[in-house]
Amino acid sequence: MSPHATGRRRAHRSVAMGLPVVLAAALLAAGTATAAPSGDARVIRTATLGRIPLGAFSNALLPGSVADDHGVDLGGIGSDIFPAGRKGEYWTVTDRGPNGQIKVNGTKRRTFPVPGFDPAIVKIRVSGDTVEVIDALPLTTSSGKAVTGLPNQKGRDEAPYTYDAATPLSYDPNGLDTEGVVQARDKSFWLVDEYGPSLVHVSPRGKVLTRYVPKGLKLMGAGYPVVEALPSVLLHRKVNRGFEGLAQLPGGDLVMALQSPLSLPDTAAGEASRTTRLLRFSPYKGAVTGEYAYRFDPVGVVDPGEDDTSELKISSVVAVGGDRLLVEERTDRAARLQLVRLGHRADILGGPWDDDATSPSLEQLDDPAAAGVPVLAKRLVADPGKVSGVPGKIEGVARVNHDTLALINDNDFGMTDGAGAFDARGRLVDSGIETTVTYVRLPKGL
């Protein structure tokens, strides 16, 4: 074993064994159970992640990776949540790291205050009203280099800038904007990413084994294997709205959810559309084996008072037995859980809707079902966005048992948009939003 590999393993152990002890003093916990309206879902427990300096967390995993965290704490682990086996323990995943937007000369620039941040798979334990970090796996390339959260390709992804939007940063073909996470029977992990969009296979120690991307993406220079195995139509994904949800079916197949409708044939069509897509992937075949049209409810139904259809998105999909899935459709303020069943009759893979020359596109159809598209039937299971005690921006959902779910929110690392996100010294003006795991009891079992 190389000295570099040995160092990485020691760093990993230091997080697995040291974080709960070394950073325990920084943990600030809060949370209370709140009753919900009769006959609906209700909150039965909450637990909160306390303050862990992002620099300390990152450098324990990969020494020297973060020189200045600008006062940002660990957050963003609410991109997804997946049961880790023991009661109260879950795997979570960060997204690409702290990021925001600042308008310069009338144009928004995407900022990355901690460009050395390496996305990580984070194991947590819910203990009382506290969320404890008990393990963490940094995502690395084949050679052990950090996989950053920076955009991949100039012209396709947003241009990255420093925290103050003053200085351009370099693109990184290794960069991942990770969102969903599941763990397979062999202890390896599967993640989804918004940039490609892509499906990422990761070893039990965090090394990227394979990144599956759309055909024709032509991602060059990555430090891990890249396979063009996904339908080319996914090249039309909306910027920053690639794959967001990931589920693992009982047989091992994976289901990925596009966060938003494709920008097909153009941005305006995607912004106005209520039809997005789910894809089924066979790890055994290394190929997509099914594709399904998912129709959002009108935005005013999901989030009363909201009239912008582009605010609709899928953030989580959860397998609940057989070919059934819970799908979380949401805005940043509201979330609804729908039950769907995948089936051969609803499969649109390889048909006209995968051809970007088809006109009108699937996304342009005002009524896809009337046009002959086998849209997935769905049934509302719960409306946790209307339950007192559930925070906004729920991005992860895990099934605890037949009638209980664990929800986790994305606190965006305490970041806000705009020039006021940092003070005159370049330190974060924290939003005050915390990462919270919320247990919700459903009115009926799944």
Order of alpha helices (4+ residues) and beta strands (2+ residues): alpha-alpha-beta-alpha-beta-beta-beta-beta-beta-beta-beta-beta-beta-beta-beta-beta-beta-beta-alpha-beta-beta-alpha-beta-beta-beta-beta-beta-beta-beta
